[in-house]
Amino acid sequence: MRRGRRADAAAAAAIVPRTAIEVHDVAHFYGDRPVLTDVSLTLTERRIGVIGANGSGKSTFARLLNGLVIPAEGSVLVDGLDTRTQGREVRRRVGFVFQDPDAQIVHPTVEEDMAFGPHNQGVAAEETARRVEEMLVRYGLAGHRDHPAHLLSGGQKQLLAIAGVLVMRPQRIVFDEPTTLLDLANTRRVSRVIDALEQDAVVVTHHLDLLDGFDRVLVFEDGRVVADGSPGETVPWYVARMG
């Protein structure tokens, strides 16, 4: 089943422009404390996992990829656009899903919240309504369209957060620990959602099973990339290192 979903997503991906993210000599600090040091990567794969212990720098790295964080040193380019000076254009290409969906739910009802992003992008009202309806149906939220968004279950909130990003049609989505606050059933559901995406995805996670079948996994430690390869190489290495 998992392979079938990936095959379907790969076929659908032909209609979604690919996004290349280049990270050049990046360093970042919180106060005087370095959180990233000398990070240089090019990200082109469809599914990239990012793992590491708490405080390793992985969430800061994730936020660099669409300009939520601007590096203290170095640069991040998305399709040649610099996050430092062209952040708005970058965020059209790279969406971001937070660990806590309440951090990105900003409107009272499900339907209003989902329409917020396209409205901000200047998408016509008719097209916005069409996209919102598509997402409501796809993620089983149509029956909750007028429901207070903050009264949804945890799993429904995360689906709303994901749909609220997808409705803006980015080419790549960064997920920052999207299953950490979820139970097992909803963790599996979000995993299936990521599997089925047409868009490329970068997924920061502590749930290593989520990375099954990914193309590439980065391991962060003390603000540096200490391993970079396939899940079959990097995940066992990381588990042994943590053990």
C-alpha positions as CSV (number, residue, x, y, z in Angstrom):
1,M,0.0,0.0,0.0
2,R,2.8,2.4,0.9
3,R,4.6,1.8,-2.4
4,G,1.3,2.4,-4.3
5,R,0.8,5.8,-2.6
6,R,4.3,6.8,-3.4
7,A,3.9,5.7,-7.1
8,D,0.7,7.7,-7.4
9,A,2.4,10.8,-5.8
10,A,5.4,10.5,-8.1
11,A,3.1,10.3,-11.2
12,A,1.1,13.3,-10.0
13,A,4.3,15.3,-9.3
14,A,4.9,15.7,-13.0
15,I,2.5,18.6,-12.9
16,V,4.2,20.4,-10.0
17,P,7.4,22.4,-10.8
18,R,10.4,21.2,-8.9
19,T,12.1,23.4,-6.4
20,A,15.8,23.6,-5.7
21,I,17.0,24.9,-2.4
22,E,20.6,25.9,-2.0
23,V,22.2,26.5,1.4
24,H,25.5,28.2,1.2
25,D,27.9,28.5,4.2
26,V,25.1,29.2,6.7
27,A,25.7,30.0,10.3
28,H,23.1,31.2,12.8
29,F,23.2,32.3,16.5
30,Y,20.7,32.9,19.3
31,G,22.5,35.6,21.2
32,D,26.1,34.4,21.4
33,R,25.2,30.7,21.1
34,P,25.8,29.1,17.7
35,V,22.8,27.0,16.6
36,L,24.0,26.3,13.0
37,T,27.6,26.3,11.8
38,D,29.0,26.0,8.3
39,V,26.0,24.3,6.7
40,S,26.1,23.9,2.9
41,L,23.6,21.7,1.1
42,T,21.6,21.5,-2.1
43,L,18.1,20.0,-1.7
44,T,16.5,18.7,-4.8
45,E,15.0,15.3,-3.8
46,R,11.3,14.7,-3.5
47,R,11.4,13.5,0.2
48,I,14.0,14.6,2.6
49,G,14.0,13.8,6.3
50,V,15.8,15.8,9.0
51,I,16.6,14.2,12.3
52,G,18.7,14.9,15.4
53,A,18.5,15.4,19.1
54,N,16.6,18.3,20.7
55,G,18.8,21.4,20.3
56,S,20.7,20.0,17.4
57,G,19.7,22.9,15.1
58,K,17.2,21.0,12.9
59,S,14.2,23.2,13.5
60,T,16.2,26.4,12.9
61,F,17.5,24.8,9.7
62,A,13.9,24.1,8.7
63,R,12.9,27.7,9.2
64,L,15.7,28.9,7.0
65,L,14.3,27.1,4.0
66,N,11.4,29.5,3.4
67,G,12.8,32.6,5.1
68,L,11.1,32.4,8.5
69,V,14.6,32.6,9.8
70,I,17.3,34.6,8.0
71,P,20.8,33.3,8.4
72,A,23.3,35.4,10.4
73,E,26.0,34.3,7.9
74,G,25.7,32.8,4.4
75,S,22.7,32.5,2.2
76,V,19.7,30.4,1.3
77,L,18.4,30.4,-2.3
78,V,15.2,28.9,-3.5
79,D,15.1,28.7,-7.3
80,G,17.8,31.4,-7.2
81,L,15.7,33.7,-5.0
82,D,17.5,34.8,-1.8
83,T,15.5,34.4,1.4
84,R,17.2,37.5,2.8
85,T,15.8,39.9,0.1
86,Q,13.0,38.0,-1.7
87,G,11.2,36.3,1.2
88,R,7.7,36.8,-0.1
89,E,8.5,35.1,-3.4
90,V,10.3,32.3,-1.6
91,R,7.3,31.6,0.6
92,R,5.1,31.3,-2.4
93,R,7.3,28.4,-3.5
94,V,8.0,26.8,0.0
95,G,5.2,26.3,2.4
96,F,5.7,25.6,6.1
97,V,3.7,23.4,8.5
98,F,4.4,24.0,12.2
99,Q,4.6,21.4,15.0
100,D,1.7,23.0,16.8
101,P,-1.2,23.8,14.3
102,D,-2.6,26.4,16.7
103,A,0.5,28.5,15.7
104,Q,-0.9,28.9,12.2
105,I,-4.6,28.8,12.6
106,V,-5.6,32.5,12.6
107,H,-9.3,32.7,11.6
108,P,-12.4,31.6,13.6
109,T,-13.8,28.9,11.3
110,V,-12.3,26.2,9.3
111,E,-13.4,27.6,5.9
112,E,-12.3,31.1,6.7
113,D,-8.9,29.9,7.9
114,M,-8.3,27.9,4.8
115,A,-9.2,30.8,2.6
116,F,-6.8,33.2,4.4
117,G,-3.6,32.2,2.5
118,P,-4.9,32.5,-1.1
119,H,-6.7,35.7,-0.2
120,N,-3.4,37.2,0.9
121,Q,-1.8,36.0,-2.3
122,G,-4.3,37.9,-4.3
123,V,-6.1,34.8,-5.7
124,A,-9.5,35.6,-7.1
125,A,-12.4,34.9,-4.8
126,E,-13.9,32.3,-7.2
127,E,-10.6,30.4,-7.5
128,T,-10.1,30.6,-3.7
129,A,-13.5,29.1,-3.1
130,R,-12.8,26.3,-5.6
131,R,-9.4,25.5,-3.9
132,V,-10.9,25.6,-0.4
133,E,-13.7,23.2,-1.4
134,E,-11.2,20.8,-2.9
135,M,-9.1,20.8,0.3
136,L,-12.1,20.5,2.6
137,V,-13.2,17.4,0.7
138,R,-9.7,15.9,0.4
139,Y,-9.0,16.0,4.1
140,G,-12.4,15.2,5.4
141,L,-13.2,18.6,6.8
142,A,-16.2,19.5,4.6
143,G,-18.6,18.7,7.4
144,H,-16.7,21.1,9.7
145,R,-16.4,24.1,7.3
146,D,-18.3,26.4,9.8
147,H,-16.9,24.8,12.9
148,P,-14.7,26.9,15.2
149,A,-11.2,26.0,14.1
150,H,-9.7,25.9,17.6
151,L,-12.3,23.4,18.7
152,L,-11.2,20.7,16.2
153,S,-9.4,17.6,17.5
154,G,-5.6,17.6,17.4
155,G,-5.6,15.5,14.3
156,Q,-8.1,17.6,12.5
157,K,-6.2,20.8,13.4
158,Q,-3.0,19.4,11.8
159,L,-5.0,18.4,8.7
160,L,-6.3,22.0,8.6
161,A,-2.8,23.4,8.9
162,I,-1.6,21.2,6.1
163,A,-4.6,22.0,3.9
164,G,-4.1,25.7,4.7
165,V,-0.6,25.5,3.2
166,L,-1.6,23.3,0.2
167,V,-4.4,25.6,-0.8
168,M,-1.7,28.2,-1.7
169,R,-0.1,25.8,-4.2
170,P,3.6,25.8,-3.1
171,Q,6.1,23.6,-4.9
172,R,7.7,22.3,-1.7
173,I,6.5,22.0,1.9
174,V,8.6,22.0,5.0
175,F,7.1,20.1,8.0
176,D,8.6,20.8,11.5
177,E,7.8,17.8,13.6
178,P,4.2,17.5,12.3
179,T,3.3,14.3,14.4
180,T,4.9,15.2,17.7
181,L,1.6,16.2,19.3
182,L,-0.5,13.4,17.7
183,D,-1.6,10.0,18.8
184,L,-0.7,6.9,16.8
185,A,-3.7,6.9,14.6
186,N,-3.3,10.6,13.6
187,T,0.5,10.1,13.2
188,R,-0.2,7.4,10.6
189,R,-2.8,9.6,8.9
190,V,-0.4,12.5,8.6
191,S,2.2,10.1,7.3
192,R,-0.2,9.0,4.6
193,V,-0.9,12.6,3.7
194,I,2.8,13.3,3.3
195,D,3.2,10.2,1.2
196,A,0.5,11.3,-1.2
197,L,1.6,14.8,-1.7
198,E,2.4,16.0,-5.2
199,Q,4.8,18.5,-3.8
200,D,8.3,17.9,-2.6
201,A,8.7,17.7,1.2
202,V,11.3,18.3,3.9
203,V,10.2,16.6,7.1
204,V,11.8,17.3,10.5
205,T,10.9,14.5,12.8
206,H,11.7,12.3,15.8
207,H,9.4,9.6,14.5
208,L,11.9,7.6,12.4
209,D,9.2,5.3,10.9
210,L,7.9,8.4,9.1
211,L,11.1,8.4,6.9
212,D,10.5,4.9,5.4
213,G,11.0,5.2,1.7
214,F,12.4,8.8,1.8
215,D,15.1,9.7,-0.7
216,R,17.5,11.3,1.7
217,V,17.9,11.9,5.4
218,L,20.1,14.6,7.1
219,V,21.3,14.1,10.6
220,F,22.1,17.3,12.7
221,E,24.3,17.4,15.7
222,D,25.5,20.5,17.5
223,G,24.4,22.7,14.6
224,R,26.2,20.7,11.9
225,V,25.2,18.0,9.4
226,V,27.0,14.9,10.6
227,A,25.4,12.4,8.3
228,D,23.7,12.7,4.9
229,G,22.4,9.8,2.8
230,S,19.6,7.3,2.3
231,P,17.4,6.3,5.3
232,G,18.9,2.9,5.2
233,E,22.3,4.4,5.9
234,T,21.6,7.4,8.1
235,V,18.8,6.2,10.4
236,P,20.6,3.1,11.7
237,W,23.7,5.3,12.2
238,Y,21.8,7.8,14.1
239,V,20.0,5.2,16.3
240,A,23.4,3.6,17.1
241,R,24.9,7.0,18.0
242,M,22.0,7.9,20.3
243,G,22.1,4.4,21.9
